[in-house]
């Protein structure tokens, strides 16, 4: 499953910035009722637009690093999935695209038959 995500990141020292991302993960096609589900192989690809890159460069910043993540919600239960962004050089021009593997140890319950849904927002 690959899902596009739009959100904002609070990036010091340039403040809130609009970002786009793609969330990819593996989920089972189906499970018996009562079997908990945990997403596997979670990856988050984030695109920082050229304007954000330039704003960072205007502040004399040449690299970024930190934690990237997304807040997932399933069956009214929220759980974070996060991963480290290694020190990454800003490009000379244009957007910066990074991809990080995420970890989550939370399982979503399946208390009744039917289709399950996961919802996400950037963190």
Biopython code that builds the backbone (N, CA, C, O; Angstrom):
import numpy as np
from Bio.PDB.StructureBuilder import StructureBuilder

atoms = [
    (1, "UNK", "N", (0.846, -1.170, 0.000)),
    (1, "UNK", "CA", (0.000, 0.000, 0.000)),
    (1, "UNK", "C", (0.890, 1.232, 0.000)),
    (1, "UNK", "O", (1.841, 1.305, 0.778)),
    (2, "UNK", "N", (0.596, 2.200, -0.860)),
    (2, "UNK", "CA", (1.281, 3.486, -0.886)),
    (2, "UNK", "C", (0.218, 4.568, -0.805)),
    (2, "UNK", "O", (-0.753, 4.556, -1.560)),
    (3, "UNK", "N", (0.408, 5.496, 0.111)),
    (3, "UNK", "CA", (-0.587, 6.538, 0.360)),
    (3, "UNK", "C", (0.083, 7.905, 0.354)),
    (3, "UNK", "O", (1.048, 8.108, 1.092)),
    (4, "UNK", "N", (-0.403, 8.864, -0.464)),
    (4, "UNK", "CA", (0.147, 10.215, -0.410)),
    (4, "UNK", "C", (-0.324, 10.930, 0.858)),
    (4, "UNK", "O", (-1.455, 10.739, 1.306)),
    (5, "UNK", "N", (0.551, 11.749, 1.427)),
    (5, "UNK", "CA", (0.240, 12.486, 2.654)),
    (5, "UNK", "C", (0.711, 13.923, 2.470)),
    (5, "UNK", "O", (1.797, 14.159, 1.941)),
    (6, "UNK", "N", (-0.091, 14.870, 2.899)),
    (6, "UNK", "CA", (0.309, 16.277, 2.914)),
    (6, "UNK", "C", (0.233, 16.752, 4.361)),
    (6, "UNK", "O", (-0.669, 16.370, 5.106)),
    (7, "UNK", "N", (1.180, 17.577, 4.740)),
    (7, "UNK", "CA", (1.171, 18.072, 6.096)),
    (7, "UNK", "C", (2.153, 19.208, 6.274)),
    (7, "UNK", "O", (2.679, 19.755, 5.305)),
    (8, "UNK", "N", (2.392, 19.552, 7.523)),
    (8, "UNK", "CA", (3.366, 20.586, 7.839)),
    (8, "UNK", "C", (4.381, 20.022, 8.822)),
    (8, "UNK", "O", (4.075, 19.151, 9.636)),
    (9, "UNK", "N", (5.584, 20.540, 8.722)),
    (9, "UNK", "CA", (6.657, 20.205, 9.658)),
    (9, "UNK", "C", (7.133, 21.501, 10.291)),
    (9, "UNK", "O", (7.277, 22.515, 9.609)),
    (10, "UNK", "N", (7.376, 21.469, 11.588)),
    (10, "UNK", "CA", (7.964, 22.612, 12.259)),
    (10, "UNK", "C", (9.474, 22.432, 12.199)),
    (10, "UNK", "O", (10.041, 21.610, 12.920)),
    (11, "UNK", "N", (10.118, 23.203, 11.337)),
    (11, "UNK", "CA", (11.545, 23.054, 11.085)),
    (11, "UNK", "C", (12.264, 24.283, 11.633)),
    (11, "UNK", "O", (12.063, 25.400, 11.158)),
    (12, "UNK", "N", (13.104, 24.056, 12.639)),
    (12, "UNK", "CA", (13.870, 25.181, 13.174)),
    (12, "UNK", "C", (15.012, 25.479, 12.227)),
    (12, "UNK", "O", (15.640, 24.529, 11.759)),
    (13, "UNK", "N", (15.316, 26.667, 11.921)),
    (13, "UNK", "CA", (14.766, 27.930, 12.406)),
    (13, "UNK", "C", (13.810, 28.601, 11.424)),
    (13, "UNK", "O", (13.608, 29.812, 11.508)),
    (14, "UNK", "N", (13.218, 27.853, 10.500)),
    (14, "UNK", "CA", (12.360, 28.471, 9.479)),
    (14, "UNK", "C", (10.868, 28.287, 9.750)),
    (14, "UNK", "O", (10.047, 28.756, 8.961)),
    (15, "UNK", "N", (10.498, 27.624, 10.833)),
    (15, "UNK", "CA", (9.090, 27.494, 11.210)),
    (15, "UNK", "C", (8.346, 26.417, 10.441)),
    (15, "UNK", "O", (8.950, 25.523, 9.848)),
    (16, "UNK", "N", (7.023, 26.518, 10.461)),
    (16, "UNK", "CA", (6.176, 25.512, 9.818)),
    (16, "UNK", "C", (6.327, 25.578, 8.306)),
    (16, "UNK", "O", (6.270, 26.646, 7.695)),
    (17, "UNK", "N", (6.522, 24.406, 7.728)),
    (17, "UNK", "CA", (6.719, 24.289, 6.286)),
    (17, "UNK", "C", (5.800, 23.204, 5.743)),
    (17, "UNK", "O", (5.642, 22.147, 6.354)),
    (18, "UNK", "N", (5.192, 23.473, 4.586)),
    (18, "UNK", "CA", (4.354, 22.476, 3.911)),
    (18, "UNK", "C", (5.252, 21.416, 3.293)),
    (18, "UNK", "O", (6.260, 21.731, 2.660)),
    (19, "UNK", "N", (4.876, 20.161, 3.482)),
    (19, "UNK", "CA", (5.621, 19.050, 2.886)),
    (19, "UNK", "C", (4.634, 18.088, 2.238)),
    (19, "UNK", "O", (3.448, 18.067, 2.566)),
    (20, "UNK", "N", (5.154, 17.299, 1.318)),
    (20, "UNK", "CA", (4.374, 16.193, 0.772)),
    (20, "UNK", "C", (5.161, 14.917, 1.060)),
    (20, "UNK", "O", (6.385, 14.940, 1.188)),
    (21, "UNK", "N", (4.452, 13.832, 1.156)),
    (21, "UNK", "CA", (5.109, 12.571, 1.484)),
    (21, "UNK", "C", (4.334, 11.417, 0.870)),
    (21, "UNK", "O", (3.182, 11.555, 0.457)),
    (22, "UNK", "N", (5.006, 10.279, 0.826)),
    (22, "UNK", "CA", (4.362, 9.020, 0.457)),
    (22, "UNK", "C", (4.663, 8.026, 1.563)),
    (22, "UNK", "O", (5.816, 7.832, 1.949)),
    (23, "UNK", "N", (3.624, 7.411, 2.057)),
    (23, "UNK", "CA", (3.750, 6.384, 3.079)),
    (23, "UNK", "C", (3.542, 5.033, 2.421)),
    (23, "UNK", "O", (2.518, 4.799, 1.779)),
    (24, "UNK", "N", (4.512, 4.146, 2.580)),
    (24, "UNK", "CA", (4.399, 2.797, 2.029)),
    (24, "UNK", "C", (4.498, 1.802, 3.174)),
    (24, "UNK", "O", (5.312, 1.973, 4.081)),
    (25, "UNK", "N", (3.682, 0.776, 3.136)),
    (25, "UNK", "CA", (3.726, -0.269, 4.157)),
    (25, "UNK", "C", (3.101, -1.536, 3.620)),
    (25, "UNK", "O", (2.373, -1.525, 2.627)),
    (26, "UNK", "N", (3.399, -2.619, 4.293)),
    (26, "UNK", "CA", (2.809, -3.904, 3.942)),
    (26, "UNK", "C", (1.798, -4.271, 5.021)),
    (26, "UNK", "O", (2.105, -4.260, 6.213)),
    (27, "UNK", "N", (0.594, -4.593, 4.581)),
    (27, "UNK", "CA", (-0.476, -5.055, 5.469)),
    (27, "UNK", "C", (-1.018, -6.365, 4.905)),
    (27, "UNK", "O", (-1.019, -6.571, 3.691)),
    (28, "UNK", "N", (-1.476, -7.246, 5.785)),
    (28, "UNK", "CA", (-2.069, -8.485, 5.261)),
    (28, "UNK", "C", (-3.371, -8.180, 4.518)),
    (28, "UNK", "O", (-4.092, -7.245, 4.868)),
    (29, "UNK", "N", (-3.661, -8.972, 3.497)),
    (29, "UNK", "CA", (-4.901, -8.798, 2.743)),
    (29, "UNK", "C", (-6.120, -9.077, 3.609)),
    (29, "UNK", "O", (-7.158, -8.434, 3.454)),
    (30, "UNK", "N", (-5.994, -10.033, 4.520)),
    (30, "UNK", "CA", (-7.086, -10.341, 5.442)),
    (30, "UNK", "C", (-6.523, -11.112, 6.631)),
    (30, "UNK", "O", (-5.473, -11.747, 6.542)),
    (31, "UNK", "N", (-7.243, -11.040, 7.739)),
    (31, "UNK", "CA", (-6.887, -11.791, 8.945)),
    (31, "UNK", "C", (-8.180, -12.276, 9.597)),
    (31, "UNK", "O", (-9.235, -11.672, 9.401)),
    (32, "UNK", "N", (-8.111, -13.344, 10.360)),
    (32, "UNK", "CA", (-9.293, -13.776, 11.097)),
    (32, "UNK", "C", (-9.685, -12.730, 12.143)),
    (32, "UNK", "O", (-8.820, -12.057, 12.702)),
    (33, "UNK", "N", (-10.981, -12.594, 12.405)),
    (33, "UNK", "CA", (-11.457, -11.670, 13.426)),
    (33, "UNK", "C", (-10.728, -11.959, 14.737)),
    (33, "UNK", "O", (-10.556, -13.113, 15.130)),
    (34, "UNK", "N", (-10.307, -10.895, 15.398)),
    (34, "UNK", "CA", (-9.608, -11.031, 16.671)),
    (34, "UNK", "C", (-8.094, -11.090, 16.545)),
    (34, "UNK", "O", (-7.385, -11.022, 17.549)),
    (35, "UNK", "N", (-7.591, -11.218, 15.316)),
    (35, "UNK", "CA", (-6.149, -11.266, 15.101)),
    (35, "UNK", "C", (-5.623, -9.838, 14.959)),
    (35, "UNK", "O", (-6.071, -9.114, 14.070)),
    (36, "UNK", "N", (-4.692, -9.415, 15.803)),
    (36, "UNK", "CA", (-4.160, -8.058, 15.671)),
    (36, "UNK", "C", (-3.320, -7.909, 14.399)),
    (36, "UNK", "O", (-2.704, -8.865, 13.927)),
    (37, "UNK", "N", (-3.313, -6.691, 13.859)),
    (37, "UNK", "CA", (-2.582, -6.389, 12.633)),
    (37, "UNK", "C", (-1.487, -5.373, 12.949)),
    (37, "UNK", "O", (-1.723, -4.371, 13.625)),
    (38, "UNK", "N", (-0.297, -5.651, 12.450)),
    (38, "UNK", "CA", (0.814, -4.708, 12.575)),
    (38, "UNK", "C", (1.364, -4.449, 11.174)),
    (38, "UNK", "O", (1.644, -5.382, 10.420)),
    (39, "UNK", "N", (1.514, -3.153, 10.836)),
    (39, "UNK", "CA", (2.101, -2.798, 9.545)),
    (39, "UNK", "C", (3.566, -3.212, 9.535)),
    (39, "UNK", "O", (4.255, -3.115, 10.551)),
    (40, "UNK", "N", (4.032, -3.670, 8.387)),
    (40, "UNK", "CA", (5.436, -4.056, 8.221)),
    (40, "UNK", "C", (6.047, -3.249, 7.083)),
    (40, "UNK", "O", (5.338, -2.659, 6.267)),
    (41, "UNK", "N", (7.361, -3.235, 7.045)),
    (41, "UNK", "CA", (8.091, -2.572, 5.963)),
    (41, "UNK", "C", (7.587, -1.136, 5.738)),
    (41, "UNK", "O", (7.335, -0.729, 4.604)),
    (42, "UNK", "N", (7.447, -0.385, 6.825)),
    (42, "UNK", "CA", (6.942, 0.983, 6.726)),
    (42, "UNK", "C", (8.070, 1.892, 6.245)),
    (42, "UNK", "O", (9.169, 1.888, 6.800)),
    (43, "UNK", "N", (7.780, 2.671, 5.200)),
    (43, "UNK", "CA", (8.746, 3.629, 4.662)),
    (43, "UNK", "C", (8.023, 4.945, 4.428)),
    (43, "UNK", "O", (6.882, 4.974, 3.967)),
    (44, "UNK", "N", (8.707, 6.031, 4.753)),
    (44, "UNK", "CA", (8.156, 7.356, 4.542)),
    (44, "UNK", "C", (9.102, 8.126, 3.625)),
    (44, "UNK", "O", (10.265, 8.347, 3.962)),
    (45, "UNK", "N", (8.592, 8.532, 2.464)),
    (45, "UNK", "CA", (9.369, 9.358, 1.532)),
    (45, "UNK", "C", (8.814, 10.770, 1.641)),
    (45, "UNK", "O", (7.634, 11.004, 1.378)),
    (46, "UNK", "N", (9.675, 11.714, 2.033)),
    (46, "UNK", "CA", (9.261, 13.088, 2.274)),
    (46, "UNK", "C", (9.941, 14.008, 1.262)),
    (46, "UNK", "O", (11.131, 13.878, 0.974)),
    (47, "UNK", "N", (9.151, 14.939, 0.733)),
    (47, "UNK", "CA", (9.684, 15.945, -0.186)),
    (47, "UNK", "C", (9.570, 17.309, 0.483)),
    (47, "UNK", "O", (8.474, 17.798, 0.757)),
    (48, "UNK", "N", (10.745, 17.918, 0.740)),
    (48, "UNK", "CA", (10.793, 19.283, 1.230)),
    (48, "UNK", "C", (10.883, 20.172, -0.013)),
    (48, "UNK", "O", (11.826, 20.039, -0.793)),
    (49, "UNK", "N", (9.915, 21.076, -0.210)),
    (49, "UNK", "CA", (9.903, 21.868, -1.440)),
    (49, "UNK", "C", (11.122, 22.791, -1.554)),
    (49, "UNK", "O", (11.817, 23.066, -0.576)),
    (50, "UNK", "N", (11.351, 23.252, -2.779)),
    (50, "UNK", "CA", (12.485, 24.127, -3.056)),
    (50, "UNK", "C", (12.467, 25.368, -2.169)),
    (50, "UNK", "O", (13.523, 25.863, -1.773)),
    (51, "UNK", "N", (11.278, 25.872, -1.855)),
    (51, "UNK", "CA", (11.179, 27.068, -1.000)),
    (51, "UNK", "C", (11.698, 26.788, 0.408)),
    (51, "UNK", "O", (12.329, 27.653, 1.017)),
    (52, "UNK", "N", (11.442, 25.606, 0.923)),
    (52, "UNK", "CA", (11.943, 25.231, 2.244)),
    (52, "UNK", "C", (13.456, 25.076, 2.210)),
    (52, "UNK", "O", (14.156, 25.542, 3.109)),
    (53, "UNK", "N", (13.954, 24.423, 1.176)),
    (53, "UNK", "CA", (15.404, 24.258, 1.029)),
    (53, "UNK", "C", (16.075, 25.626, 0.974)),
    (53, "UNK", "O", (17.089, 25.849, 1.635)),
    (54, "UNK", "N", (15.513, 26.542, 0.187)),
    (54, "UNK", "CA", (16.108, 27.874, 0.068)),
    (54, "UNK", "C", (16.034, 28.633, 1.387)),
    (54, "UNK", "O", (16.981, 29.333, 1.746)),
    (55, "UNK", "N", (14.915, 28.504, 2.123)),
    (55, "UNK", "CA", (14.791, 29.173, 3.422)),
    (55, "UNK", "C", (15.862, 28.677, 4.387)),
    (55, "UNK", "O", (16.421, 29.469, 5.145)),
    (56, "UNK", "N", (16.153, 27.391, 4.369)),
    (56, "UNK", "CA", (17.217, 26.839, 5.216)),
    (56, "UNK", "C", (18.582, 27.370, 4.778)),
    (56, "UNK", "O", (19.401, 27.761, 5.610)),
    (57, "UNK", "N", (18.815, 27.381, 3.482)),
    (57, "UNK", "CA", (20.098, 27.882, 2.965)),
    (57, "UNK", "C", (20.283, 29.360, 3.293)),
    (57, "UNK", "O", (21.400, 29.803, 3.562)),
    (58, "UNK", "N", (19.179, 30.133, 3.272)),
    (58, "UNK", "CA", (19.252, 31.552, 3.627)),
    (58, "UNK", "C", (19.681, 31.737, 5.084)),
    (58, "UNK", "O", (20.208, 32.788, 5.448)),
    (59, "UNK", "N", (19.454, 30.714, 5.919)),
    (59, "UNK", "CA", (19.864, 30.742, 7.328)),
    (59, "UNK", "C", (21.240, 30.100, 7.520)),
    (59, "UNK", "O", (21.639, 29.795, 8.644)),
    (60, "UNK", "N", (21.956, 29.900, 6.419)),
    (60, "UNK", "CA", (23.314, 29.324, 6.435)),
    (60, "UNK", "C", (23.324, 27.857, 6.884)),
    (60, "UNK", "O", (24.307, 27.387, 7.457)),
    (61, "UNK", "N", (22.239, 27.147, 6.623)),
    (61, "UNK", "CA", (22.142, 25.730, 6.968)),
    (61, "UNK", "C", (22.436, 24.909, 5.711)),
    (61, "UNK", "O", (21.834, 25.139, 4.662)),
    (62, "UNK", "N", (23.359, 23.956, 5.816)),
    (62, "UNK", "CA", (23.764, 23.159, 4.662)),
    (62, "UNK", "C", (23.275, 21.714, 4.737)),
    (62, "UNK", "O", (23.251, 21.018, 3.722)),
    (63, "UNK", "N", (22.879, 21.250, 5.947)),
    (63, "UNK", "CA", (22.421, 19.873, 6.125)),
    (63, "UNK", "C", (21.205, 19.845, 7.043)),
    (63, "UNK", "O", (20.961, 20.781, 7.804)),
    (64, "UNK", "N", (20.449, 18.756, 6.959)),
    (64, "UNK", "CA", (19.337, 18.519, 7.879)),
    (64, "UNK", "C", (19.498, 17.129, 8.482)),
    (64, "UNK", "O", (20.083, 16.238, 7.866)),
    (65, "UNK", "N", (18.975, 16.955, 9.685)),
    (65, "UNK", "CA", (18.916, 15.641, 10.322)),
    (65, "UNK", "C", (17.867, 15.703, 11.408)),
    (65, "UNK", "O", (17.481, 16.788, 11.842)),
    (66, "UNK", "N", (17.400, 14.547, 11.851)),
    (66, "UNK", "CA", (16.392, 14.520, 12.901)),
    (66, "UNK", "C", (15.551, 13.261, 12.847)),
    (66, "UNK", "O", (16.025, 12.188, 12.474)),
    (67, "UNK", "N", (14.297, 13.416, 13.225)),
    (67, "UNK", "CA", (13.348, 12.305, 13.253)),
    (67, "UNK", "C", (12.188, 12.651, 12.325)),
    (67, "UNK", "O", (11.622, 13.742, 12.405)),
    (68, "UNK", "N", (11.841, 11.721, 11.450)),
    (68, "UNK", "CA", (10.649, 11.853, 10.616)),
    (68, "UNK", "C", (9.638, 10.827, 11.073)),
    (68, "UNK", "O", (10.001, 9.745, 11.535)),
    (69, "UNK", "N", (8.375, 11.168, 10.945)),
    (69, "UNK", "CA", (7.375, 10.195, 11.355)),
    (69, "UNK", "C", (5.984, 10.571, 10.910)),
    (69, "UNK", "O", (5.740, 11.623, 10.318)),
    (70, "UNK", "N", (5.096, 9.673, 11.219)),
    (70, "UNK", "CA", (3.686, 9.852, 10.890)),
    (70, "UNK", "C", (2.864, 9.244, 12.019)),
    (70, "UNK", "O", (3.260, 8.249, 12.627)),
    (71, "UNK", "N", (1.741, 9.840, 12.285)),
    (71, "UNK", "CA", (0.820, 9.346, 13.304)),
    (71, "UNK", "C", (-0.256, 8.534, 12.589)),
    (71, "UNK", "O", (-1.032, 9.088, 11.810)),
    (72, "UNK", "N", (-0.310, 7.241, 12.841)),
    (72, "UNK", "CA", (-1.327, 6.384, 12.233)),
    (72, "UNK", "C", (-2.485, 6.190, 13.194)),
    (72, "UNK", "O", (-2.313, 6.225, 14.413)),
    (73, "UNK", "N", (-3.657, 5.987, 12.633)),
    (73, "UNK", "CA", (-4.842, 5.754, 13.453)),
    (73, "UNK", "C", (-5.607, 4.586, 12.859)),
    (73, "UNK", "O", (-5.880, 4.552, 11.659)),
    (74, "UNK", "N", (-5.946, 3.643, 13.698)),
    (74, "UNK", "CA", (-6.747, 2.502, 13.279)),
    (74, "UNK", "C", (-7.673, 2.087, 14.401)),
    (74, "UNK", "O", (-7.228, 1.906, 15.535)),
    (75, "UNK", "N", (-8.947, 1.933, 14.108)),
    (75, "UNK", "CA", (-9.943, 1.567, 15.126)),
    (75, "UNK", "C", (-9.893, 2.497, 16.323)),
    (75, "UNK", "O", (-9.917, 2.043, 17.468)),
    (76, "UNK", "N", (-9.825, 3.784, 16.069)),
    (76, "UNK", "CA", (-9.797, 4.822, 17.109)),
    (76, "UNK", "C", (-8.587, 4.730, 18.029)),
    (76, "UNK", "O", (-8.609, 5.295, 19.122)),
    (77, "UNK", "N", (-7.544, 4.041, 17.621)),
    (77, "UNK", "CA", (-6.307, 3.958, 18.391)),
    (77, "UNK", "C", (-5.213, 4.639, 17.580)),
    (77, "UNK", "O", (-5.019, 4.327, 16.405)),
    (78, "UNK", "N", (-4.502, 5.566, 18.205)),
    (78, "UNK", "CA", (-3.431, 6.266, 17.512)),
    (78, "UNK", "C", (-2.086, 5.699, 17.930)),
    (78, "UNK", "O", (-1.875, 5.342, 19.089)),
    (79, "UNK", "N", (-1.186, 5.626, 16.969)),
    (79, "UNK", "CA", (0.157, 5.174, 17.292)),
    (79, "UNK", "C", (1.163, 5.799, 16.332)),
    (79, "UNK", "O", (0.920, 5.895, 15.129)),
    (80, "UNK", "N", (2.307, 6.226, 16.892)),
    (80, "UNK", "CA", (3.316, 6.861, 16.048)),
    (80, "UNK", "C", (4.206, 5.833, 15.364)),
    (80, "UNK", "O", (4.456, 4.748, 15.889)),
    (81, "UNK", "N", (4.668, 6.201, 14.197)),
    (81, "UNK", "CA", (5.701, 5.449, 13.490)),
    (81, "UNK", "C", (6.774, 6.467, 13.152)),
    (81, "UNK", "O", (6.515, 7.450, 12.457)),
    (82, "UNK", "N", (7.989, 6.226, 13.650)),
    (82, "UNK", "CA", (9.063, 7.205, 13.475)),
    (82, "UNK", "C", (10.352, 6.528, 13.073)),
    (82, "UNK", "O", (10.552, 5.335, 13.302)),
    (83, "UNK", "N", (11.228, 7.320, 12.463)),
    (83, "UNK", "CA", (12.542, 6.833, 12.088)),
    (83, "UNK", "C", (13.529, 7.978, 11.972)),
    (83, "UNK", "O", (13.131, 9.119, 11.739)),
    (84, "UNK", "N", (14.816, 7.688, 12.133)),
    (84, "UNK", "CA", (15.823, 8.748, 12.080)),
    (84, "UNK", "C", (16.149, 9.178, 10.659)),
    (84, "UNK", "O", (16.270, 8.356, 9.750)),
    (85, "UNK", "N", (16.287, 10.483, 10.492)),
    (85, "UNK", "CA", (16.796, 11.042, 9.248)),
    (85, "UNK", "C", (18.267, 11.352, 9.479)),
    (85, "UNK", "O", (18.609, 12.258, 10.239)),
    (86, "UNK", "N", (19.131, 10.594, 8.822)),
    (86, "UNK", "CA", (20.573, 10.811, 8.958)),
    (86, "UNK", "C", (20.938, 12.175, 8.375)),
    (86, "UNK", "O", (20.197, 12.739, 7.570)),
    (87, "UNK", "N", (22.069, 12.682, 8.787)),
    (87, "UNK", "CA", (22.548, 13.970, 8.281)),
    (87, "UNK", "C", (22.556, 13.939, 6.750)),
    (87, "UNK", "O", (23.203, 13.090, 6.137)),
    (88, "UNK", "N", (21.828, 14.875, 6.153)),
    (88, "UNK", "CA", (21.628, 14.902, 4.710)),
    (88, "UNK", "C", (21.931, 16.300, 4.183)),
    (88, "UNK", "O", (21.401, 17.286, 4.695)),
    (89, "UNK", "N", (22.768, 16.388, 3.180)),
    (89, "UNK", "CA", (23.115, 17.671, 2.581)),
    (89, "UNK", "C", (21.940, 18.231, 1.783)),
    (89, "UNK", "O", (21.219, 17.490, 1.115)),
    (90, "UNK", "N", (21.759, 19.539, 1.863)),
    (90, "UNK", "CA", (20.746, 20.195, 1.051)),
    (90, "UNK", "C", (21.239, 20.276, -0.391)),
    (90, "UNK", "O", (22.433, 20.466, -0.624)),
    (91, "UNK", "N", (20.343, 20.134, -1.353)),
    (91, "UNK", "CA", (20.762, 20.247, -2.751)),
    (91, "UNK", "C", (21.097, 21.702, -3.091)),
    (91, "UNK", "O", (20.667, 22.623, -2.397)),
    (92, "UNK", "N", (21.859, 21.896, -4.151)),
    (92, "UNK", "CA", (22.198, 23.260, -4.601)),
    (92, "UNK", "C", (20.928, 24.048, -4.906)),
    (92, "UNK", "O", (20.790, 25.204, -4.508)),
    (93, "UNK", "N", (19.999, 23.404, -5.621)),
    (93, "UNK", "CA", (18.717, 24.032, -5.950)),
    (93, "UNK", "C", (17.639, 22.954, -5.943)),
    (93, "UNK", "O", (17.929, 21.759, -5.989)),
    (94, "UNK", "N", (16.412, 23.397, -5.885)),
    (94, "UNK", "CA", (15.290, 22.474, -5.993)),
    (94, "UNK", "C", (14.916, 21.818, -4.676)),
    (94, "UNK", "O", (15.472, 22.142, -3.627)),
    (95, "UNK", "N", (13.967, 20.889, -4.742)),
    (95, "UNK", "CA", (13.476, 20.223, -3.534)),
    (95, "UNK", "C", (14.459, 19.182, -3.014)),
    (95, "UNK", "O", (15.374, 18.759, -3.720)),
    (96, "UNK", "N", (14.250, 18.783, -1.773)),
    (96, "UNK", "CA", (15.016, 17.704, -1.151)),
    (96, "UNK", "C", (14.060, 16.543, -0.906)),
    (96, "UNK", "O", (13.034, 16.704, -0.245)),
    (97, "UNK", "N", (14.401, 15.375, -1.439)),
    (97, "UNK", "CA", (13.591, 14.174, -1.220)),
    (97, "UNK", "C", (14.408, 13.189, -0.391)),
    (97, "UNK", "O", (15.547, 12.869, -0.729)),
    (98, "UNK", "N", (13.807, 12.712, 0.703)),
    (98, "UNK", "CA", (14.461, 11.733, 1.569)),
    (98, "UNK", "C", (13.496, 10.585, 1.821)),
    (98, "UNK", "O", (12.279, 10.767, 1.787)),
    (99, "UNK", "N", (14.044, 9.407, 2.072)),
    (99, "UNK", "CA", (13.218, 8.242, 2.402)),
    (99, "UNK", "C", (13.804, 7.574, 3.627)),
    (99, "UNK", "O", (15.004, 7.308, 3.686)),
    (100, "UNK", "N", (12.948, 7.302, 4.615)),
    (100, "UNK", "CA", (13.415, 6.653, 5.841)),
    (100, "UNK", "C", (12.511, 5.476, 6.178)),
    (100, "UNK", "O", (11.297, 5.542, 5.984)),
    (101, "UNK", "N", (13.108, 4.393, 6.687)),
    (101, "UNK", "CA", (12.282, 3.298, 7.214)),
    (101, "UNK", "C", (11.758, 3.719, 8.582)),
    (101, "UNK", "O", (12.466, 4.362, 9.356)),
    (102, "UNK", "N", (10.523, 3.354, 8.872)),
    (102, "UNK", "CA", (9.897, 3.693, 10.151)),
    (102, "UNK", "C", (9.648, 2.433, 10.955)),
    (102, "UNK", "O", (9.526, 1.338, 10.406)),
    (103, "UNK", "N", (9.575, 2.608, 12.263)),
    (103, "UNK", "CA", (9.258, 1.483, 13.140)),
    (103, "UNK", "C", (7.982, 1.780, 13.907)),
    (103, "UNK", "O", (7.737, 2.911, 14.327)),
    (104, "UNK", "N", (7.192, 0.764, 14.077)),
    (104, "UNK", "CA", (6.003, 0.839, 14.916)),
    (104, "UNK", "C", (5.824, -0.514, 15.581)),
    (104, "UNK", "O", (5.933, -1.554, 14.931)),
    (105, "UNK", "N", (5.553, -0.500, 16.861)),
    (105, "UNK", "CA", (5.354, -1.750, 17.596)),
    (105, "UNK", "C", (3.901, -1.949, 17.996)),
    (105, "UNK", "O", (3.567, -2.921, 18.674)),
    (106, "UNK", "N", (3.036, -1.033, 17.577)),
    (106, "UNK", "CA", (1.630, -1.093, 17.968)),
    (106, "UNK", "C", (0.849, -1.951, 16.985)),
    (106, "UNK", "O", (1.059, -1.891, 15.774)),
    (107, "UNK", "N", (-0.043, -2.740, 17.529)),
    (107, "UNK", "CA", (-0.910, -3.567, 16.701)),
    (107, "UNK", "C", (-2.332, -3.024, 16.748)),
    (107, "UNK", "O", (-2.785, -2.529, 17.780)),
    (108, "UNK", "N", (-3.026, -3.121, 15.627)),
    (108, "UNK", "CA", (-4.413, -2.679, 15.529)),
    (108, "UNK", "C", (-5.306, -3.894, 15.705)),
    (108, "UNK", "O", (-5.121, -4.918, 15.047)),
    (109, "UNK", "N", (-6.278, -3.768, 16.600)),
    (109, "UNK", "CA", (-7.182, -4.895, 16.850)),
    (109, "UNK", "C", (-8.171, -5.053, 15.699)),
    (109, "UNK", "O", (-8.438, -4.112, 14.952)),
    (110, "UNK", "N", (-8.698, -6.249, 15.575)),
    (110, "UNK", "CA", (-9.724, -6.547, 14.577)),
    (110, "UNK", "C", (-10.898, -7.209, 15.302)),
    (110, "UNK", "O", (-11.096, -8.419, 15.192)),
    (111, "UNK", "N", (-11.674, -6.414, 16.042)),
    (111, "UNK", "CA", (-12.720, -6.982, 16.892)),
    (111, "UNK", "C", (-13.959, -7.478, 16.157)),
    (111, "UNK", "O", (-14.751, -8.231, 16.723)),
    (112, "UNK", "N", (-14.139, -7.064, 14.893)),
    (112, "UNK", "CA", (-15.338, -7.485, 14.165)),
    (112, "UNK", "C", (-15.017, -7.642, 12.682)),
    (112, "UNK", "O", (-14.029, -7.089, 12.199)),
    (113, "UNK", "N", (-15.844, -8.392, 11.959)),
    (113, "UNK", "CA", (-15.592, -8.567, 10.527)),
    (113, "UNK", "C", (-15.783, -7.244, 9.784)),
    (113, "UNK", "O", (-16.529, -6.371, 10.227)),
    (114, "UNK", "N", (-15.110, -7.113, 8.669)),
    (114, "UNK", "CA", (-15.271, -5.929, 7.829)),
    (114, "UNK", "C", (-13.932, -5.388, 7.397)),
    (114, "UNK", "O", (-12.884, -5.954, 7.706)),
    (115, "UNK", "N", (-13.981, -4.290, 6.680)),
    (115, "UNK", "CA", (-12.779, -3.662, 6.159)),
    (115, "UNK", "C", (-12.176, -2.755, 7.218)),
    (115, "UNK", "O", (-12.885, -1.988, 7.870)),
    (116, "UNK", "N", (-10.868, -2.847, 7.385)),
    (116, "UNK", "CA", (-10.146, -1.977, 8.313)),
    (116, "UNK", "C", (-9.523, -0.809, 7.563)),
    (116, "UNK", "O", (-9.223, -0.910, 6.374)),
    (117, "UNK", "N", (-9.336, 0.284, 8.261)),
    (117, "UNK", "CA", (-8.730, 1.480, 7.644)),
    (117, "UNK", "C", (-7.684, 2.044, 8.576)),
    (117, "UNK", "O", (-7.852, 2.058, 9.796)),
    (118, "UNK", "N", (-6.595, 2.511, 7.975)),
    (118, "UNK", "CA", (-5.565, 3.252, 8.689)),
    (118, "UNK", "C", (-5.575, 4.667, 8.124)),
    (118, "UNK", "O", (-5.654, 4.860, 6.911)),
    (119, "UNK", "N", (-5.496, 5.639, 9.001)),
    (119, "UNK", "CA", (-5.418, 7.036, 8.601)),
    (119, "UNK", "C", (-4.107, 7.591, 9.119)),
    (119, "UNK", "O", (-3.622, 7.133, 10.153)),
    (120, "UNK", "N", (-3.519, 8.555, 8.442)),
    (120, "UNK", "CA", (-2.242, 9.091, 8.893)),
    (120, "UNK", "C", (-2.146, 10.587, 8.771)),
    (120, "UNK", "O", (-2.839, 11.217, 7.972)),
    (121, "UNK", "N", (-1.249, 11.157, 9.603)),
    (121, "UNK", "CA", (-0.880, 12.560, 9.487)),
    (121, "UNK", "C", (0.588, 12.658, 9.852)),
    (121, "UNK", "O", (1.082, 11.882, 10.671)),
    (122, "UNK", "N", (1.295, 13.616, 9.245)),
    (122, "UNK", "CA", (2.715, 13.761, 9.521)),
    (122, "UNK", "C", (2.943, 14.260, 10.931)),
    (122, "UNK", "O", (2.110, 14.962, 11.505)),
    (123, "UNK", "N", (4.112, 13.876, 11.490)),
    (123, "UNK", "CA", (4.466, 14.359, 12.830)),
    (123, "UNK", "C", (5.822, 15.004, 12.787)),
    (123, "UNK", "O", (6.313, 15.479, 13.811)),
]
sb = StructureBuilder()
sb.init_structure("model")
sb.init_model(0)
sb.init_chain("A")
sb.init_seg("    ")
for serial, (resi, resn, name, xyz) in enumerate(atoms, 1):
    if name == "N":
        sb.init_residue(resn, " ", resi, " ")
    sb.init_atom(name, np.array(xyz, "f"), 0.0, 1.0, " ", f" {name:<3s}", serial, name[0])
structure = sb.get_structure()
